[in-house]
Amino acid sequence: MTRPQRIYAAEGGGEITGIIPRNNFIEYRWTPPGGKDTLLLNIAGAEQTGRLFVPI
């Protein structure tokens, strides 16, 4: 099993964090547009493309 190049973490404040696990570096933080509080429960990642899908 290969180690992932990036881990995505979603928390109750409506933010998704992209983390590089080899050095625990937070690469970016993303919040959905619109300025509304959003509970991000259902996210999916595409292994082949590295894209993250977030329903908003």
BALOBA-1460 file (C-alpha; in Angstrom, 3 decimals):
// residues 56
<rec num="1" residu="m" x="0.000" y="0.000" z="0.000"/>
<rec num="2" residu="t" x="1.381" y="3.377" z="-0.964"/>
<rec num="3" residu="r" x="1.281" y="6.369" z="1.294"/>
<rec num="4" residu="p" x="-1.075" y="9.167" z="0.176"/>
<rec num="5" residu="q" x="0.465" y="12.382" z="-1.126"/>
<rec num="6" residu="r" x="-2.246" y="14.498" z="0.468"/>
<rec num="7" residu="i" x="-4.834" y="14.035" z="3.204"/>
<rec num="8" residu="y" x="-8.013" y="16.088" z="3.346"/>
<rec num="9" residu="a" x="-9.585" y="16.895" z="6.704"/>
<rec num="10" residu="a" x="-13.013" y="18.475" z="7.165"/>
<rec num="11" residu="e" x="-14.114" y="19.954" z="10.456"/>
<rec num="12" residu="g" x="-17.337" y="21.335" z="11.886"/>
<rec num="13" residu="g" x="-16.479" y="24.960" z="11.166"/>
<rec num="14" residu="g" x="-16.933" y="24.515" z="7.420"/>
<rec num="15" residu="e" x="-13.284" y="24.344" z="6.397"/>
<rec num="16" residu="i" x="-11.342" y="21.689" z="4.479"/>
<rec num="17" residu="t" x="-7.626" y="21.411" z="5.129"/>
<rec num="18" residu="g" x="-5.154" y="19.815" z="2.705"/>
<rec num="19" residu="i" x="-2.265" y="18.190" z="4.575"/>
<rec num="20" residu="i" x="0.954" y="16.690" z="3.171"/>
<rec num="21" residu="p" x="1.552" y="13.676" z="5.465"/>
<rec num="22" residu="r" x="5.280" y="13.212" z="4.833"/>
<rec num="23" residu="n" x="6.064" y="16.451" z="6.712"/>
<rec num="24" residu="n" x="2.664" y="17.292" z="8.305"/>
<rec num="25" residu="f" x="2.561" y="20.544" z="6.334"/>
<rec num="26" residu="i" x="-0.812" y="22.244" z="5.930"/>
<rec num="27" residu="e" x="-0.788" y="23.005" z="2.224"/>
<rec num="28" residu="y" x="-4.039" y="24.964" z="2.121"/>
<rec num="29" residu="r" x="-7.326" y="25.721" z="3.817"/>
<rec num="30" residu="w" x="-10.540" y="26.023" z="1.803"/>
<rec num="31" residu="t" x="-13.992" y="27.240" z="2.777"/>
<rec num="32" residu="p" x="-17.035" y="27.087" z="0.498"/>
<rec num="33" residu="p" x="-18.000" y="30.354" z="-1.199"/>
<rec num="34" residu="g" x="-20.946" y="32.373" z="0.033"/>
<rec num="35" residu="g" x="-19.908" y="33.092" z="3.599"/>
<rec num="36" residu="k" x="-22.488" y="30.723" z="5.101"/>
<rec num="37" residu="d" x="-21.647" y="28.206" z="7.823"/>
<rec num="38" residu="t" x="-21.470" y="24.799" z="6.144"/>
<rec num="39" residu="l" x="-21.202" y="21.383" z="7.760"/>
<rec num="40" residu="l" x="-19.031" y="19.356" z="5.387"/>
<rec num="41" residu="l" x="-19.942" y="15.729" z="5.979"/>
<rec num="42" residu="n" x="-19.807" y="14.089" z="2.551"/>
<rec num="43" residu="i" x="-16.550" y="14.544" z="0.677"/>
<rec num="44" residu="a" x="-14.970" y="12.187" z="-1.833"/>
<rec num="45" residu="g" x="-11.552" y="12.022" z="-3.435"/>
<rec num="46" residu="a" x="-10.677" y="10.657" z="-6.883"/>
<rec num="47" residu="e" x="-7.529" y="8.580" z="-6.524"/>
<rec num="48" residu="q" x="-6.577" y="8.747" z="-10.217"/>
<rec num="49" residu="t" x="-6.843" y="12.545" z="-10.570"/>
<rec num="50" residu="g" x="-6.325" y="13.737" z="-6.997"/>
<rec num="51" residu="r" x="-9.483" y="15.847" z="-7.200"/>
<rec num="52" residu="l" x="-11.688" y="16.435" z="-4.180"/>
<rec num="53" residu="f" x="-15.475" y="16.514" z="-4.578"/>
<rec num="54" residu="v" x="-17.482" y="18.544" z="-2.064"/>
<rec num="55" residu="p" x="-21.273" y="18.963" z="-2.307"/>
<rec num="56" residu="i" x="-22.242" y="22.485" z="-1.279"/>
